[in-house]
């Protein structure tokens, strides 16, 4: 049993050393208002951060919507390349050799100069 009593005395010494280093906190009349002030301060800092973040995201979203709307609304340039077929493009070409390749059954006449 002496080992048990020895353990208790060491534990009591440890607790007394702890109490000397860390005195009891005496919560006064200003404890809760001070605690709430700290909480509100942290909350207001994070609220400001979230407000900035929301503003930046809203601006980016508006810019994206405007860019997409502008790209859909702006008229596309009309190009003859997209409006003609391959045969029409070859037919518009004045080169006789190309036309002979297009119509192999027709006789090829040499161009007169």
OpenMM code with the backbone's topology and positions (N, CA, C; nanometers):
from openmm import Vec3, app, unit

residues = "UNK UNK UNK UNK UNK UNK UNK UNK UNK UNK UNK UNK UNK UNK UNK UNK UNK UNK UNK UNK UNK UNK UNK UNK UNK UNK UNK UNK UNK UNK UNK UNK UNK UNK UNK UNK UNK UNK UNK UNK UNK UNK UNK UNK UNK UNK UNK UNK UNK UNK UNK UNK UNK UNK UNK UNK UNK UNK UNK UNK UNK UNK UNK UNK UNK UNK UNK UNK UNK UNK UNK UNK UNK UNK UNK UNK UNK UNK UNK UNK UNK UNK UNK UNK UNK UNK UNK UNK UNK UNK UNK UNK UNK UNK UNK UNK UNK UNK UNK UNK UNK UNK UNK UNK UNK UNK UNK UNK UNK UNK UNK UNK UNK".split()
positions = [
    Vec3(0.0806, -0.1190, 0.0000),
    Vec3(0.0000, 0.0000, 0.0000),
    Vec3(0.0856, 0.1265, 0.0000),
    Vec3(0.2083, 0.1156, 0.0373),
    Vec3(0.2943, 0.2338, 0.0410),
    Vec3(0.3184, 0.2866, -0.1003),
    Vec3(0.3192, 0.1984, -0.1994),
    Vec3(0.3366, 0.2456, -0.3369),
    Vec3(0.2160, 0.3268, -0.3817),
    Vec3(0.0980, 0.2877, -0.3350),
    Vec3(-0.0234, 0.3606, -0.3683),
    Vec3(-0.0218, 0.4986, -0.3023),
    Vec3(0.0196, 0.5042, -0.1770),
    Vec3(0.0271, 0.6330, -0.1059),
    Vec3(0.1375, 0.7201, -0.1667),
    Vec3(0.2450, 0.6565, -0.2093),
    Vec3(0.3538, 0.7304, -0.2730),
    Vec3(0.3058, 0.7927, -0.4046),
    Vec3(0.2259, 0.7181, -0.4807),
    Vec3(0.1703, 0.7679, -0.6067),
    Vec3(0.0762, 0.8853, -0.5810),
    Vec3(-0.0051, 0.8760, -0.4758),
    Vec3(-0.0980, 0.9840, -0.4434),
    Vec3(-0.0230, 1.1088, -0.4007),
    Vec3(0.0834, 1.0935, -0.3251),
    Vec3(0.1586, 1.2117, -0.2829),
    Vec3(0.2272, 1.2785, -0.4023),
    Vec3(0.2776, 1.1990, -0.4988),
    Vec3(0.3381, 1.2572, -0.6192),
    Vec3(0.2329, 1.3302, -0.7028),
    Vec3(0.1146, 1.2709, -0.7084),
    Vec3(0.0065, 1.3344, -0.7832),
    Vec3(-0.0362, 1.4647, -0.7169),
    Vec3(-0.0443, 1.4647, -0.5822),
    Vec3(-0.0800, 1.5875, -0.5098),
    Vec3(0.0266, 1.6949, -0.5296),
    Vec3(0.1529, 1.6556, -0.5323),
    Vec3(0.2608, 1.7518, -0.5570),
    Vec3(0.2490, 1.8103, -0.6990),
    Vec3(0.2164, 1.7253, -0.7939),
    Vec3(0.1987, 1.7707, -0.9315),
    Vec3(0.0844, 1.8699, -0.9419),
    Vec3(-0.0288, 1.8396, -0.8773),
    Vec3(-0.1426, 1.9307, -0.8802),
    Vec3(-0.1117, 2.0634, -0.8118),
    Vec3(-0.0406, 2.0590, -0.7014),
    Vec3(-0.0070, 2.1841, -0.6314),
    Vec3(0.0892, 2.2687, -0.7152),
    Vec3(0.1833, 2.2039, -0.7842),
    Vec3(0.2739, 2.2784, -0.8723),
    Vec3(0.1953, 2.3398, -0.9889),
    Vec3(0.0986, 2.2679, -1.0379),
    Vec3(0.0145, 2.3194, -1.1472),
    Vec3(-0.0655, 2.4408, -1.0997),
    Vec3(-0.1238, 2.4336, -0.9810),
    Vec3(-0.2030, 2.5451, -0.9277),
    Vec3(-0.1174, 2.6689, -0.9040),
    Vec3(0.0080, 2.6482, -0.8667),
    Vec3(0.0961, 2.7627, -0.8468),
    Vec3(0.1294, 2.8315, -0.9801),
    Vec3(0.1482, 2.7515, -1.0827),
    Vec3(0.1812, 2.8073, -1.2134),
    Vec3(0.0584, 2.8660, -1.2831),
    Vec3(-0.0550, 2.8035, -1.2660),
    Vec3(-0.1781, 2.8466, -1.3317),
    Vec3(-0.2812, 2.8813, -1.2253),
    Vec3(-0.2836, 3.0042, -1.1805),
    Vec3(-0.3800, 3.0397, -1.0755),
    Vec3(-0.5231, 3.0324, -1.1291),
    Vec3(-0.6174, 3.0188, -1.0392),
    Vec3(-0.7580, 3.0135, -1.0778),
    Vec3(-0.7988, 3.1465, -1.1407),
    Vec3(-0.8776, 3.1343, -1.2454),
    Vec3(-0.9256, 3.2531, -1.3134),
    Vec3(-1.0494, 3.3027, -1.2417),
    Vec3(-1.0454, 3.4278, -1.2051),
    Vec3(-1.1605, 3.4859, -1.1384),
    Vec3(-1.2415, 3.5601, -1.2429),
    Vec3(-1.3519, 3.5018, -1.2829),
    Vec3(-1.4378, 3.5642, -1.3824),
    Vec3(-1.5131, 3.6792, -1.3193),
    Vec3(-1.4799, 3.8007, -1.3623),
    Vec3(-1.5451, 3.9183, -1.3066),
    Vec3(-1.6691, 3.9550, -1.3851),
    Vec3(-1.7148, 4.0760, -1.3619),
    Vec3(-1.8362, 4.1248, -1.4273),
    Vec3(-1.8133, 4.1489, -1.5770),
    Vec3(-1.6918, 4.1717, -1.6162),
    Vec3(-1.6606, 4.2011, -1.7566),
    Vec3(-1.6201, 4.0773, -1.8364),
    Vec3(-1.6282, 3.9596, -1.7761),
    Vec3(-1.5830, 3.8391, -1.8464),
    Vec3(-1.6684, 3.8103, -1.9694),
    Vec3(-1.7984, 3.7985, -1.9542),
    Vec3(-1.8861, 3.7640, -2.0668),
    Vec3(-1.8919, 3.8752, -2.1726),
    Vec3(-1.9029, 4.0023, -2.1355),
    Vec3(-1.9000, 4.1051, -2.2402),
    Vec3(-1.7672, 4.1062, -2.3168),
    Vec3(-1.6576, 4.0820, -2.2486),
    Vec3(-1.5281, 4.0744, -2.3159),
    Vec3(-1.5202, 3.9557, -2.4103),
    Vec3(-1.5751, 3.8421, -2.3658),
    Vec3(-1.5755, 3.7215, -2.4501),
    Vec3(-1.6587, 3.7452, -2.5756),
    Vec3(-1.7784, 3.8074, -2.5606),
    Vec3(-1.8632, 3.8344, -2.6761),
    Vec3(-1.7997, 3.9369, -2.7691),
    Vec3(-1.7256, 4.0316, -2.7142),
    Vec3(-1.6572, 4.1300, -2.7992),
    Vec3(-1.5520, 4.0606, -2.8856),
    Vec3(-1.4789, 3.9647, -2.8285),
    Vec3(-1.3799, 3.8899, -2.9066),
    Vec3(-1.4476, 3.8083, -3.0168),
    Vec3(-1.5593, 3.7458, -2.9818),
    Vec3(-1.6316, 3.6643, -3.0803),
    Vec3(-1.6837, 3.7518, -3.1934),
    Vec3(-1.7429, 3.8661, -3.1596),
    Vec3(-1.7961, 3.9558, -3.2619),
    Vec3(-1.6854, 4.0127, -3.3502),
    Vec3(-1.5686, 4.0383, -3.2926),
    Vec3(-1.4559, 4.0895, -3.3700),
    Vec3(-1.4120, 3.9875, -3.4745),
    Vec3(-1.3980, 3.8634, -3.4347),
    Vec3(-1.3605, 3.7582, -3.5298),
    Vec3(-1.4688, 3.7385, -3.6348),
    Vec3(-1.5937, 3.7458, -3.5898),
    Vec3(-1.7057, 3.7270, -3.6825),
    Vec3(-1.7101, 3.8400, -3.7851),
    Vec3(-1.6843, 3.9632, -3.7430),
    Vec3(-1.6885, 4.0754, -3.8355),
    Vec3(-1.5730, 4.0677, -3.9358),
    Vec3(-1.4569, 4.0191, -3.8930),
    Vec3(-1.3450, 4.0044, -3.9861),
    Vec3(-1.3768, 3.9006, -4.0930),
    Vec3(-1.4332, 3.7886, -4.0524),
    Vec3(-1.4681, 3.6863, -4.1514),
    Vec3(-1.5851, 3.7323, -4.2383),
    Vec3(-1.6766, 3.8101, -4.1823),
    Vec3(-1.7886, 3.8614, -4.2614),
    Vec3(-1.7391, 3.9563, -4.3699),
    Vec3(-1.6401, 4.0395, -4.3363),
    Vec3(-1.5847, 4.1304, -4.4371),
    Vec3(-1.5167, 4.0509, -4.5482),
    Vec3(-1.4458, 3.9463, -4.5120),
    Vec3(-1.3784, 3.8619, -4.6118),
    Vec3(-1.4815, 3.7964, -4.7042),
    Vec3(-1.5902, 3.7441, -4.6467),
    Vec3(-1.6938, 3.6813, -4.7274),
    Vec3(-1.7646, 3.7837, -4.8158),
    Vec3(-1.7821, 3.9045, -4.7676),
    Vec3(-1.8461, 4.0079, -4.8493),
    Vec3(-1.7584, 4.0417, -4.9700),
    Vec3(-1.6287, 4.0567, -4.9500),
    Vec3(-1.5370, 4.0821, -5.0619),
    Vec3(-1.5393, 3.9667, -5.1611),
    Vec3(-1.5371, 3.8456, -5.1087),
    Vec3(-1.5368, 3.7281, -5.1958),
    Vec3(-1.6651, 3.7216, -5.2782),
    Vec3(-1.7775, 3.7458, -5.2142),
    Vec3(-1.9041, 3.7442, -5.2874),
    Vec3(-1.9077, 3.8530, -5.3947),
    Vec3(-1.8548, 3.9700, -5.3638),
    Vec3(-1.8513, 4.0780, -5.4620),
    Vec3(-1.7653, 4.0440, -5.5828),
    Vec3(-1.6498, 3.9855, -5.5572),
    Vec3(-1.5612, 3.9466, -5.6673),
    Vec3(-1.6260, 3.8381, -5.7524),
    Vec3(-1.6881, 3.7401, -5.6889),
    Vec3(-1.7551, 3.6341, -5.7650),
    Vec3(-1.8736, 3.6875, -5.8451),
    Vec3(-1.9470, 3.7800, -5.7883),
    Vec3(-2.0598, 3.8390, -5.8618),
    Vec3(-2.0100, 3.9166, -5.9834),
    Vec3(-1.9015, 3.9914, -5.9658),
    Vec3(-1.8454, 4.0649, -6.0790),
    Vec3(-1.7942, 3.9723, -6.1881),
    Vec3(-1.7277, 3.8637, -6.1489),
    Vec3(-1.6773, 3.7677, -6.2476),
    Vec3(-1.7926, 3.6998, -6.3205),
    Vec3(-1.8982, 3.6697, -6.2493),
    Vec3(-2.0147, 3.6072, -6.3122),
    Vec3(-2.0794, 3.7032, -6.4131),
    Vec3(-2.0943, 3.8290, -6.3747),
    Vec3(-2.1526, 3.9276, -6.4673),
    Vec3(-2.0649, 3.9442, -6.5908),
    Vec3(-1.9337, 3.9507, -6.5704),
    Vec3(-1.8432, 3.9646, -6.6847),
    Vec3(-1.8537, 3.8439, -6.7772),
    Vec3(-1.8627, 3.7242, -6.7199),
    Vec3(-1.8774, 3.6036, -6.8012),
    Vec3(-2.0068, 3.6027, -6.8801),
    Vec3(-2.1153, 3.6429, -6.8157),
    Vec3(-2.2447, 3.6465, -6.8849),
    Vec3(-2.2406, 3.7494, -6.9976),
    Vec3(-2.1796, 3.8646, -6.9728),
    Vec3(-2.1698, 3.9661, -7.0778),
    Vec3(-2.0841, 3.9178, -7.1946),
    Vec3(-1.9738, 3.8510, -7.1665),
    Vec3(-1.8894, 3.7998, -7.2740),
    Vec3(-1.9615, 3.6950, -7.3581),
    Vec3(-2.0324, 3.6049, -7.2920),
    Vec3(-2.1073, 3.5023, -7.3664),
    Vec3(-2.2196, 3.5675, -7.4466),
    Vec3(-2.2889, 3.6620, -7.3854),
    Vec3(-2.3964, 3.7313, -7.4574),
    Vec3(-2.3437, 3.8076, -7.5768),
    Vec3(-2.2293, 3.8724, -7.5622),
    Vec3(-2.1712, 3.9470, -7.6744),
    Vec3(-2.1280, 3.8522, -7.7857),
    Vec3(-2.0715, 3.7380, -7.7486),
    Vec3(-2.0270, 3.6450, -7.8530),
    Vec3(-2.1452, 3.5832, -7.9268),
    Vec3(-2.2566, 3.5645, -7.8611),
    Vec3(-2.3756, 3.5098, -7.9274),
    Vec3(-2.4446, 3.6181, -8.0091),
    Vec3(-2.4473, 3.7409, -7.9589),
    Vec3(-2.5193, 3.8484, -8.0244),
    Vec3(-2.4464, 3.9034, -8.1461),
    Vec3(-2.3143, 3.9075, -8.1410),
    Vec3(-2.2407, 3.9677, -8.2527),
    Vec3(-2.2591, 3.8823, -8.3780),
    Vec3(-2.2898, 3.9480, -8.4899),
    Vec3(-2.3134, 3.8719, -8.6131),
    Vec3(-2.1845, 3.8091, -8.6650),
    Vec3(-2.1966, 3.6910, -8.7177),
    Vec3(-2.0816, 3.6233, -8.7761),
    Vec3(-2.0556, 3.6778, -8.9154),
    Vec3(-1.9297, 3.6824, -8.9518),
    Vec3(-1.8957, 3.7302, -9.0854),
    Vec3(-1.9358, 3.6250, -9.1880),
    Vec3(-1.9956, 3.6726, -9.2963),
    Vec3(-2.0339, 3.5822, -9.4048),
    Vec3(-1.9116, 3.5625, -9.4937),
    Vec3(-1.8817, 3.4394, -9.5212),
    Vec3(-1.7674, 3.4093, -9.6066),
    Vec3(-1.8133, 3.3175, -9.7186),
    Vec3(-1.7614, 3.3430, -9.8378),
    Vec3(-1.7961, 3.2584, -9.9522),
    Vec3(-1.7400, 3.1178, -9.9326),
    Vec3(-1.6379, 3.1061, -9.8526),
    Vec3(-1.5781, 2.9753, -9.8275),
    Vec3(-1.6786, 2.8806, -9.7628),
    Vec3(-1.7603, 2.9325, -9.6732),
    Vec3(-1.8568, 2.8480, -9.6039),
    Vec3(-1.9880, 2.8337, -9.6811),
    Vec3(-2.0121, 2.9177, -9.7791),
    Vec3(-2.1391, 2.9135, -9.8504),
    Vec3(-2.1330, 2.8348, -9.9812),
    Vec3(-2.0146, 2.8063, -10.0321),
    Vec3(-2.0053, 2.7352, -10.1594),
    Vec3(-1.9646, 2.5905, -10.1363),
    Vec3(-2.0060, 2.5070, -10.2285),
    Vec3(-1.9671, 2.3667, -10.2204),
    Vec3(-1.8322, 2.3476, -10.2894),
    Vec3(-1.7803, 2.2307, -10.2809),
    Vec3(-1.6518, 2.2001, -10.3422),
    Vec3(-1.6602, 2.2108, -10.4952),
    Vec3(-1.7681, 2.1634, -10.5496),
    Vec3(-1.7862, 2.1669, -10.6950),
    Vec3(-1.8000, 2.3110, -10.7431),
    Vec3(-1.8750, 2.3922, -10.6696),
    Vec3(-1.8895, 2.5320, -10.7081),
    Vec3(-1.7567, 2.6056, -10.7010),
    Vec3(-1.6748, 2.5751, -10.6009),
    Vec3(-1.5439, 2.6394, -10.5891),
    Vec3(-1.4541, 2.5993, -10.7046),
    Vec3(-1.4583, 2.4729, -10.7445),
    Vec3(-1.3787, 2.4300, -10.8591),
    Vec3(-1.4312, 2.4893, -10.9891),
    Vec3(-1.5622, 2.5023, -10.9983),
    Vec3(-1.6223, 2.5578, -11.1188),
    Vec3(-1.5872, 2.7058, -11.1346),
    Vec3(-1.5711, 2.7745, -11.0219),
    Vec3(-1.5349, 2.9152, -11.0270),
    Vec3(-1.3886, 2.9330, -11.0666),
    Vec3(-1.3092, 2.8296, -11.0511),
    Vec3(-1.1681, 2.8369, -11.0869),
    Vec3(-1.1556, 2.8305, -11.2389),
    Vec3(-1.0675, 2.9102, -11.2941),
    Vec3(-1.0544, 2.9157, -11.4400),
    Vec3(-0.9466, 2.8233, -11.4934),
    Vec3(-0.8880, 2.7446, -11.4118),
    Vec3(-0.7818, 2.6543, -11.4555),
    Vec3(-0.8435, 2.5346, -11.5277),
    Vec3(-0.8026, 2.5106, -11.6493),
    Vec3(-0.8602, 2.4051, -11.7316),
    Vec3(-0.8218, 2.2678, -11.6793),
    Vec3(-0.7034, 2.2512, -11.6296),
    Vec3(-0.6580, 2.1207, -11.5816),
    Vec3(-0.7404, 2.0763, -11.4622),
    Vec3(-0.7717, 2.1671, -11.3738),
    Vec3(-0.8542, 2.1336, -11.2576),
    Vec3(-0.9937, 2.0954, -11.3052),
    Vec3(-1.0480, 2.1658, -11.3994),
    Vec3(-1.1800, 2.1341, -11.4501),
    Vec3(-1.1791, 1.9990, -11.5211),
    Vec3(-1.0695, 1.9633, -11.5885),
    Vec3(-1.0594, 1.8333, -11.6536),
    Vec3(-1.0583, 1.7220, -11.5513),
    Vec3(-0.9978, 1.7453, -11.4363),
    Vec3(-0.9983, 1.6446, -11.3308),
    Vec3(-1.1375, 1.6282, -11.2720),
    Vec3(-1.2127, 1.7343, -11.2761),
    Vec3(-1.3482, 1.7289, -11.2226),
    Vec3(-1.4414, 1.6558, -11.3186),
    Vec3(-1.4248, 1.6760, -11.4484),
    Vec3(-1.5082, 1.6116, -11.5499),
    Vec3(-1.4185, 1.5257, -11.6399),
    Vec3(-1.3813, 1.4067, -11.5967),
    Vec3(-1.2874, 1.3274, -11.6774),
    Vec3(-1.3456, 1.2770, -11.8066),
    Vec3(-1.4756, 1.2718, -11.8209),
    Vec3(-1.5351, 1.2182, -11.9441),
    Vec3(-1.5283, 1.3196, -12.0570),
    Vec3(-1.5207, 1.4453, -12.0240),
    Vec3(-1.5165, 1.5469, -12.1298),
    Vec3(-1.3741, 1.5595, -12.1851),
    Vec3(-1.3618, 1.5833, -12.3128),
    Vec3(-1.2282, 1.5990, -12.3696),
    Vec3(-1.1648, 1.7287, -12.3236),
    Vec3(-1.0364, 1.7217, -12.3021),
    Vec3(-0.9632, 1.8395, -12.2576),
    Vec3(-0.9076, 1.9123, -12.3796),
    Vec3(-0.9447, 2.0344, -12.3908),
    Vec3(-0.8923, 2.1126, -12.4996),
    Vec3(-0.7772, 2.1992, -12.4470),
    Vec3(-0.6794, 2.2130, -12.5291),
    Vec3(-0.5662, 2.2962, -12.4918),
    Vec3(-0.6092, 2.4411, -12.5010),
    Vec3(-0.5733, 2.5180, -12.4016),
    Vec3(-0.6106, 2.6580, -12.4084),
    Vec3(-0.5397, 2.7280, -12.5202),
    Vec3(-0.6110, 2.8103, -12.5908),
    Vec3(-0.5511, 2.8842, -12.7016),
    Vec3(-0.4970, 3.0170, -12.6509),
    Vec3(-0.3780, 3.0438, -12.6978),
    Vec3(-0.3168, 3.1676, -12.6509),
    Vec3(-0.3056, 3.2662, -12.7602),
] * unit.nanometer
topology = app.Topology()
chain = topology.addChain("A")
for resn in residues:
    res = topology.addResidue(resn, chain)
    for name in ("N", "CA", "C"):
        topology.addAtom(name, app.Element.getBySymbol(name[0]), res)
